[in-house]
Amino acid sequence: MRRDLRPFWIKRLYLRIRALWIWWFLAPRCEALGPHATIMSPWFVIISGPNIRIGHSFTAIGEMHHPVQIGVWGRDFGAGRVEIGDACLMSPGARISASDEIVIGDGCMMAHGSYITDSDWHGIYDRVNRDETVKPVRLGNNVWLGDRSTVLKGVTIGDNSIVAASSVVTKDVPANVIVAGNPAVIVRELDEGETRYTRSDMFANPEETMAYFRSLDATLLAENTTWRWLTSAIFPRSRREQ
């Protein structure tokens, strides 16, 4: 990771602009977007469809070629829903596509390119219409989906479980296990007595957590000057000397 050369006041200005973008463009697309959202590059986060509710301290990391996407395409106008709990994370390229219902618990993490859907969107023989059977997807609290993993229709994943990278989950996963493969199977059981530190713990007091991040920025960026930052922005090669 390269050092951030922005002076503290420049970063604070950027964060205000980002917050304005979230408030103006993203929040109105949600039925509810909780406070203290950290949405990096929100112009690369796509939210569409009705009945999308997101809890507090939501983190999403959008990238130009790997946007974060949350969408509801219900069977009827205004139908279908997505509910995301508190303190959840969606990494670049993560996608949620709901036909009927996807519910995600608190503190869940979706790694790069992971995907959740509750529908095949068409049948094997009927390539136009959806299966009439509703098969919602539910993730418990503190679930971690690895890179490029996929969770398919009708699946419930229990609290604290982990889906390994590139796995495809086609059936229910109990709590406190790791699953891997295509189709995913249990490869390890987690120690339920082991001490955990989760995103829910990290954001248990969101105001305090955000104040800590602000003070950390103030400390790390204290020695940066406006001139040094402008020089690095206009002459990127100058960063080699810094």
Beta strands, then each sheet from edge to edge (+ up, - down):
strand 1: 32-33
strand 2: 38-40
strand 3: 45-48
strand 4: 52-54
strand 5: 59-61
strand 6: 68-72
strand 7: 81-84
strand 8: 89-90
strand 9: 95-98
strand 10: 101-104
strand 11: 109-110
strand 12: 115-117
strand 13: 137-139
strand 14: 144-145
strand 15: 150-151
strand 16: 156-157
strand 17: 162-163
strand 18: 168-169
strand 19: 177-180
strand 20: 185-189
sheet 1: 1+ 4+ 7+ 10+ 13+ 16+
sheet 2: 2+ 5+ 8+ 11+ 14+ 17+ 19+ 20-
sheet 3: 3+ 6+ 9+ 12+ 15+ 18+
end
